[in-house]
């Protein structure tokens, strides 16, 4: 899944993406940037 990396300032395909939920119950994908290894998040909605 593609997500925005804040450190690289670019959209990249995240590696090791896993679906999780926020405290308020909103679904999101969390993974790592393949270039700089920073945590990336993408909000999927309810």
Biopython code that builds the backbone (N, CA, C, O; Angstrom):
import numpy as np
from Bio.PDB.StructureBuilder import StructureBuilder

atoms = [
    (1, "UNK", "N", (0.841, -1.177, 0.000)),
    (1, "UNK", "CA", (0.000, 0.000, 0.000)),
    (1, "UNK", "C", (0.887, 1.242, 0.000)),
    (1, "UNK", "O", (1.942, 1.272, 0.633)),
    (2, "UNK", "N", (0.444, 2.246, -0.710)),
    (2, "UNK", "CA", (1.202, 3.483, -0.815)),
    (2, "UNK", "C", (0.831, 4.427, 0.328)),
    (2, "UNK", "O", (-0.340, 4.567, 0.680)),
    (3, "UNK", "N", (1.844, 5.066, 0.897)),
    (3, "UNK", "CA", (1.625, 6.018, 1.983)),
    (3, "UNK", "C", (2.655, 7.138, 1.870)),
    (3, "UNK", "O", (3.627, 7.028, 1.123)),
    (4, "UNK", "N", (2.428, 8.224, 2.624)),
    (4, "UNK", "CA", (3.318, 9.385, 2.581)),
    (4, "UNK", "C", (4.371, 9.270, 3.679)),
    (4, "UNK", "O", (4.045, 9.048, 4.845)),
    (5, "UNK", "N", (5.629, 9.422, 3.295)),
    (5, "UNK", "CA", (6.725, 9.435, 4.263)),
    (5, "UNK", "C", (7.027, 10.886, 4.623)),
    (5, "UNK", "O", (7.336, 11.689, 3.743)),
    (6, "UNK", "N", (6.941, 11.225, 5.889)),
    (6, "UNK", "CA", (7.154, 12.592, 6.353)),
    (6, "UNK", "C", (8.634, 12.973, 6.237)),
    (6, "UNK", "O", (8.957, 14.121, 5.933)),
    (7, "UNK", "N", (9.513, 12.031, 6.473)),
    (7, "UNK", "CA", (10.944, 12.319, 6.436)),
    (7, "UNK", "C", (11.440, 12.512, 4.994)),
    (7, "UNK", "O", (12.196, 13.445, 4.723)),
    (8, "UNK", "N", (11.021, 11.637, 4.072)),
    (8, "UNK", "CA", (11.437, 11.743, 2.658)),
    (8, "UNK", "C", (10.615, 12.783, 1.892)),
    (8, "UNK", "O", (11.034, 13.254, 0.835)),
    (9, "UNK", "N", (9.449, 13.136, 2.427)),
    (9, "UNK", "CA", (8.512, 14.052, 1.770)),
    (9, "UNK", "C", (8.080, 13.537, 0.397)),
    (9, "UNK", "O", (8.053, 14.279, -0.586)),
    (10, "UNK", "N", (7.737, 12.222, 0.358)),
    (10, "UNK", "CA", (7.308, 11.607, -0.892)),
    (10, "UNK", "C", (6.382, 10.430, -0.595)),
    (10, "UNK", "O", (6.421, 9.859, 0.495)),
    (11, "UNK", "N", (5.548, 10.073, -1.576)),
    (11, "UNK", "CA", (4.707, 8.883, -1.450)),
    (11, "UNK", "C", (5.528, 7.674, -1.868)),
    (11, "UNK", "O", (6.179, 7.679, -2.913)),
    (12, "UNK", "N", (5.490, 6.644, -1.043)),
    (12, "UNK", "CA", (6.240, 5.418, -1.316)),
    (12, "UNK", "C", (5.400, 4.205, -0.939)),
    (12, "UNK", "O", (4.457, 4.309, -0.155)),
    (13, "UNK", "N", (5.749, 3.068, -1.498)),
    (13, "UNK", "CA", (5.111, 1.805, -1.158)),
    (13, "UNK", "C", (5.665, 1.354, 0.192)),
    (13, "UNK", "O", (6.869, 1.134, 0.322)),
    (14, "UNK", "N", (4.795, 1.212, 1.201)),
    (14, "UNK", "CA", (5.282, 0.840, 2.534)),
    (14, "UNK", "C", (5.590, -0.650, 2.605)),
    (14, "UNK", "O", (4.947, -1.464, 1.943)),
    (15, "UNK", "N", (6.582, -0.991, 3.416)),
    (15, "UNK", "CA", (6.909, -2.402, 3.615)),
    (15, "UNK", "C", (6.430, -2.831, 4.998)),
    (15, "UNK", "O", (6.364, -2.014, 5.917)),
    (16, "UNK", "N", (6.102, -4.088, 5.143)),
    (16, "UNK", "CA", (5.625, -4.671, 6.406)),
    (16, "UNK", "C", (4.376, -3.951, 6.920)),
    (16, "UNK", "O", (4.268, -3.681, 8.116)),
    (17, "UNK", "N", (3.443, -3.642, 6.033)),
    (17, "UNK", "CA", (2.215, -2.944, 6.424)),
    (17, "UNK", "C", (1.264, -3.843, 7.195)),
    (17, "UNK", "O", (1.003, -4.975, 6.791)),
    (18, "UNK", "N", (0.753, -3.337, 8.299)),
    (18, "UNK", "CA", (-0.211, -4.070, 9.124)),
    (18, "UNK", "C", (-1.374, -3.156, 9.468)),
    (18, "UNK", "O", (-1.181, -1.979, 9.773)),
    (19, "UNK", "N", (-2.577, -3.701, 9.416)),
    (19, "UNK", "CA", (-3.763, -2.916, 9.739)),
    (19, "UNK", "C", (-3.951, -2.871, 11.251)),
    (19, "UNK", "O", (-3.800, -3.883, 11.936)),
    (20, "UNK", "N", (-4.281, -1.693, 11.763)),
    (20, "UNK", "CA", (-4.545, -1.521, 13.188)),
    (20, "UNK", "C", (-5.639, -0.482, 13.349)),
    (20, "UNK", "O", (-6.138, 0.059, 12.362)),
    (21, "UNK", "N", (-6.014, -0.200, 14.595)),
    (21, "UNK", "CA", (-7.043, 0.793, 14.877)),
    (21, "UNK", "C", (-6.494, 1.855, 15.809)),
    (21, "UNK", "O", (-5.635, 1.583, 16.647)),
    (22, "UNK", "N", (-7.005, 3.077, 15.650)),
    (22, "UNK", "CA", (-6.645, 4.153, 16.556)),
    (22, "UNK", "C", (-7.501, 4.038, 17.816)),
    (22, "UNK", "O", (-8.358, 3.158, 17.913)),
    (23, "UNK", "N", (-7.271, 4.908, 18.754)),
    (23, "UNK", "CA", (-8.033, 4.909, 20.006)),
    (23, "UNK", "C", (-9.511, 5.170, 19.729)),
    (23, "UNK", "O", (-10.376, 4.622, 20.413)),
    (24, "UNK", "N", (-9.805, 6.004, 18.729)),
    (24, "UNK", "CA", (-11.186, 6.342, 18.396)),
    (24, "UNK", "C", (-11.847, 5.326, 17.477)),
    (24, "UNK", "O", (-13.008, 5.503, 17.110)),
    (25, "UNK", "N", (-11.139, 4.264, 17.092)),
    (25, "UNK", "CA", (-11.726, 3.197, 16.294)),
    (25, "UNK", "C", (-11.583, 3.352, 14.790)),
    (25, "UNK", "O", (-12.243, 2.634, 14.039)),
    (26, "UNK", "N", (-10.746, 4.263, 14.331)),
    (26, "UNK", "CA", (-10.526, 4.458, 12.906)),
    (26, "UNK", "C", (-9.445, 3.488, 12.433)),
    (26, "UNK", "O", (-8.395, 3.368, 13.063)),
    (27, "UNK", "N", (-9.707, 2.791, 11.313)),
    (27, "UNK", "CA", (-8.732, 1.838, 10.785)),
    (27, "UNK", "C", (-7.567, 2.581, 10.127)),
    (27, "UNK", "O", (-7.747, 3.642, 9.530)),
    (28, "UNK", "N", (-6.365, 1.998, 10.251)),
    (28, "UNK", "CA", (-5.184, 2.590, 9.624)),
    (28, "UNK", "C", (-4.167, 1.505, 9.311)),
    (28, "UNK", "O", (-4.169, 0.439, 9.928)),
    (29, "UNK", "N", (-3.303, 1.786, 8.352)),
    (29, "UNK", "CA", (-2.205, 0.880, 8.017)),
    (29, "UNK", "C", (-0.922, 1.499, 8.548)),
    (29, "UNK", "O", (-0.687, 2.696, 8.387)),
    (30, "UNK", "N", (-0.098, 0.679, 9.181)),
    (30, "UNK", "CA", (1.200, 1.126, 9.688)),
    (30, "UNK", "C", (2.275, 0.253, 9.066)),
    (30, "UNK", "O", (2.131, -0.967, 8.979)),
    (31, "UNK", "N", (3.352, 0.892, 8.637)),
    (31, "UNK", "CA", (4.467, 0.165, 8.049)),
    (31, "UNK", "C", (5.735, 0.996, 8.112)),
    (31, "UNK", "O", (5.801, 2.000, 8.821)),
    (32, "UNK", "N", (6.733, 0.567, 7.368)),
    (32, "UNK", "CA", (8.025, 1.253, 7.350)),
    (32, "UNK", "C", (8.327, 1.750, 5.942)),
    (32, "UNK", "O", (7.923, 1.143, 4.950)),
    (33, "UNK", "N", (9.047, 2.869, 5.877)),
    (33, "UNK", "CA", (9.506, 3.407, 4.600)),
    (33, "UNK", "C", (10.668, 2.540, 4.115)),
    (33, "UNK", "O", (11.593, 2.275, 4.882)),
    (34, "UNK", "N", (10.638, 2.092, 2.850)),
    (34, "UNK", "CA", (11.731, 1.242, 2.358)),
    (34, "UNK", "C", (13.064, 1.979, 2.215)),
    (34, "UNK", "O", (14.117, 1.342, 2.196)),
    (35, "UNK", "N", (13.034, 3.305, 2.114)),
    (35, "UNK", "CA", (14.266, 4.071, 1.902)),
    (35, "UNK", "C", (14.924, 4.493, 3.219)),
    (35, "UNK", "O", (16.123, 4.288, 3.406)),
    (36, "UNK", "N", (14.126, 5.094, 4.148)),
    (36, "UNK", "CA", (14.725, 5.647, 5.372)),
    (36, "UNK", "C", (14.302, 4.907, 6.646)),
    (36, "UNK", "O", (14.778, 5.240, 7.731)),
    (37, "UNK", "N", (13.422, 3.915, 6.534)),
    (37, "UNK", "CA", (12.979, 3.067, 7.651)),
    (37, "UNK", "C", (12.193, 3.831, 8.715)),
    (37, "UNK", "O", (12.169, 3.420, 9.875)),
    (38, "UNK", "N", (11.552, 4.937, 8.336)),
    (38, "UNK", "CA", (10.689, 5.692, 9.235)),
    (38, "UNK", "C", (9.295, 5.058, 9.242)),
    (38, "UNK", "O", (8.864, 4.503, 8.232)),
    (39, "UNK", "N", (8.598, 5.135, 10.359)),
    (39, "UNK", "CA", (7.236, 4.613, 10.434)),
    (39, "UNK", "C", (6.310, 5.456, 9.582)),
    (39, "UNK", "O", (6.316, 6.684, 9.666)),
    (40, "UNK", "N", (5.496, 4.774, 8.742)),
    (40, "UNK", "CA", (4.526, 5.443, 7.874)),
    (40, "UNK", "C", (3.131, 5.012, 8.286)),
    (40, "UNK", "O", (2.930, 3.870, 8.699)),
    (41, "UNK", "N", (2.166, 5.914, 8.178)),
    (41, "UNK", "CA", (0.778, 5.605, 8.512)),
    (41, "UNK", "C", (-0.133, 6.091, 7.386)),
    (41, "UNK", "O", (0.132, 7.108, 6.744)),
    (42, "UNK", "N", (-1.222, 5.333, 7.161)),
    (42, "UNK", "CA", (-2.233, 5.749, 6.209)),
    (42, "UNK", "C", (-3.591, 5.461, 6.831)),
    (42, "UNK", "O", (-3.871, 4.333, 7.236)),
    (43, "UNK", "N", (-4.444, 6.501, 6.904)),
    (43, "UNK", "CA", (-5.772, 6.371, 7.471)),
    (43, "UNK", "C", (-6.694, 5.737, 6.419)),
    (43, "UNK", "O", (-6.734, 6.189, 5.275)),
    (44, "UNK", "N", (-7.432, 4.689, 6.809)),
    (44, "UNK", "CA", (-8.317, 3.979, 5.892)),
    (44, "UNK", "C", (-9.778, 4.362, 6.084)),
    (44, "UNK", "O", (-10.570, 4.184, 5.158)),
    (45, "UNK", "N", (-10.162, 4.872, 7.224)),
    (45, "UNK", "CA", (-11.547, 5.223, 7.496)),
    (45, "UNK", "C", (-12.209, 4.180, 8.396)),
    (45, "UNK", "O", (-11.567, 3.231, 8.845)),
    (46, "UNK", "N", (-13.500, 4.374, 8.649)),
    (46, "UNK", "CA", (-14.192, 3.474, 9.575)),
    (46, "UNK", "C", (-14.624, 2.230, 8.941)),
    (46, "UNK", "O", (-15.220, 1.377, 9.598)),
]
sb = StructureBuilder()
sb.init_structure("model")
sb.init_model(0)
sb.init_chain("A")
sb.init_seg("    ")
for serial, (resi, resn, name, xyz) in enumerate(atoms, 1):
    if name == "N":
        sb.init_residue(resn, " ", resi, " ")
    sb.init_atom(name, np.array(xyz, "f"), 0.0, 1.0, " ", f" {name:<3s}", serial, name[0])
structure = sb.get_structure()
